[in-house]
Amino acid sequence: MKGFLFTAMWGLFVWLLATLFFRLFGEYVLFHPGSGSVEFFISTILLLVGTSAVLWGVTYVYLLFDKTNHAALRFGFIGTMIGLALDTFTLSYHHLVFPKLDDSQVIAFTVWMTFAYALYLFIPYIINKKVSYK
């Protein structure tokens, strides 16, 4: 149980980091997801590249503290569960959490968030495979 609590705290940290980023900078990095919206496509791709880099780094830092077998997988699974549960409330109360975002930007955030959680599962899986072969 102690290990899961530690992992959950890291998951909470990642969720808080992402939420604070979009609370502070969301109005500048999220664009209207309409047909033919080049800004939306480019900003989403850039956000996902940045998200991948941050998740890769955070996962490696997490592995400095957790040396158990399949620690990266546990981090990905538990972090995703924590984040999805908390983002249920984030999206439900988006007008309070993200007061500067309009409805189309909330949709853009949801698009990013959905793909980011796929990355949150995939990147630790890849790192786990890499670490397992050492």
URGI-V713237 format. One record per pair of residues at least 24 apart in sequence whose C-alpha atoms are under 6 Angstrom apart, sorted by the first residue. I is the first residue (numbers start at 1). J is the second residue. If there is no record, write none. Layout:
# URGI-V713237
<<I,J> <I,J>>
This chain:
# URGI-V713237
<<7,75> <11,79> <15,83> <23,98> <27,101> <30,105> <31,105> <32,104> <32,105> <72,124> <72,128> <73,124> <73,125> <76,120> <76,121> <76,124>>
